[in-house]
Amino acid sequence: MNIERFIEVRKAMGLSQMELAADICTQATLSRFENNGQVPSLKILIKLCNRLNLPLGELFPKVGVKHSETIEKMNQAEFFLITSEYEQAASLLETIASSELLEEPSLSMRCHYLKGFIMIAQPSPITDILFMFDQVLLEEESSEAEIFRLLAYTGIGMVYARENDLEKAEFYFQKVLEKIYQYPTKTIEDTWRVLHIVFQCGVFFAHIKELDISNALLHYAVTICSDNHVTYYLARAAIQLAKNAMIQKEPTAKILERIYDARAYSKINRNTIALAELARMEQEVRLQEDERKY
């Protein structure tokens, strides 16, 4: 409770403790509140605040405000990581105070995993990257921490693969694969993280010529995208762009390019209705092109 704010307003109004407490409570009750943090009954506190024209809410901590701002920054940084905008992600993470991360282990793990992946892409020295992932692995194990531990193992595998130490890299990727198939995704961020892990595993096994494993992992990644409609609005936007191009009588090649893009996104989502619509659109475009030729 922000008792300092209460005292500040009382003094600004020129009221002594005795004057403020008159007909509300004893001066001793008010003194215990201001000096020792002993909060009186809510009924008394409301009367005191009313006399000061002080909203009661100003005395209570701003629950979740800083926390939500930090999470929003984390979400944006994680999205930048997915879109390979590493400098933007790094700059955003730098705006988060370390004191905010200490308040919540999950935020600290998330920040360290993000920084680790960004450092791989930049690229940074191997010891610095491994130290960043160690910050995740040293946190106490919990169900909430599991996905970040899997991401840390993935990152370590990527580091060793980058250094061409394939035996160590495979050890960490195998460690991830033992658990990632059973990991339950509850949020869109979970889906991003699982996709990132599965994709990076697929890339690694392609690198070591284990193509059957790689193909299986990449097909699994496509299934995750489809099941979670990760590109759903991307497909819808592409379809509309194709329709707009037809209305504007754009060149046939440009219209077909938009149709093909939309078809690719629709296939990812297994959107049979959209695929049928795109087939009709393509047929219409080609018929119009044939009519112009003859």
Secondary structure, DSSP 4 states (H G I P E B T S, - for coil): --HHHHHHHHHHTT--HHHHHTTTS-HHHHHHHHHH-----HHHHHHHHHHTT--GGGGS--TTHHHHHHHHHHHHHHHHHHTT-HHHHHHHHHTS-HHHHHT-HHHHHHHHHHHHHHHHHTT--HHHHHHHHHHHHTSPP-TTTHHHHHHHHHHHHHHHHHTT-HHHHHHHHHHHHHHHTTPPP-SHHHHHHHHHHHHHHHHHHHHTT-HHHHHHHHHHHHHHHHHHTTTHHHHHHHHHHHHHHHHTT--HHHHHHHHHHHHHHHHHTT-HHHHHHHHHHHHHHHHHHHHHH-
